[in-house]
Amino acid sequence: MEQGSAYLLVSVGPGKNQQAVAALRQVIGVKQAHACWGHPDIFALVEVDDDRALADTVLTAFHAIPGHSDDRNPPHGAGLGRR
């Protein structure tokens, strides 16, 4: 079985970085989540068993993020790939 992995690039509202990173780190499959300077505000690494689980996890992770900005960063396949 091939592993699915993706980097999730997230933009959030002012002052929401810590809360959003904490929420992302609670999602099963999110291996790392880090706030950064500039845009996007957060980089998260997702690693799961396959592409279907990857899509489910990315959508779950995105909806778990408090204060995410849909207009600047909709959930899409940027960074989507297999390892």
ABEGO torsion letter per residue (X at the ends): XBBBBBBBBBBBBBGAAAAAAAAAAABBGBABBBBBBEOBABBBBBBBABAAAAAAAAAAAAAABBGBBAAABBBBABGBBBX
